Amino acid sequence: MKVILTMSKEDAMPLFMDIHRSMPDGADAEMLEHAHQADLKVQEKYNATYLNYWFDVEAGRIFCLVEAPDAESAEAVHRESHGLVADEIYPVAQG
């Protein structure tokens, strides 16, 4: 028997995009990958899932996409894993 589980919009975990307006001095792709891996090691504690990240070295910006119960949980992962907390966190919906 095949069982297919679906989630209603009410059951779906909220999605957030955070923005880091300045990258740490000397940050590069390898350093940011290490920070992302640190998030992945801590995220379960906060019932969060860091899905992806992007960065713009020239502008000095980092963007992270995370499923989390709330923005505070998403921030707690960053704070505990590496200390690079976002300047802004926005609830978003995938279109």
Beta strands, then each sheet from edge to edge (+ up, - down):
strand 1: 15-20
strand 2: 49-56
strand 3: 61-67
strand 4: 88-92
sheet 1: 2+ 3- 1+ 4-
end
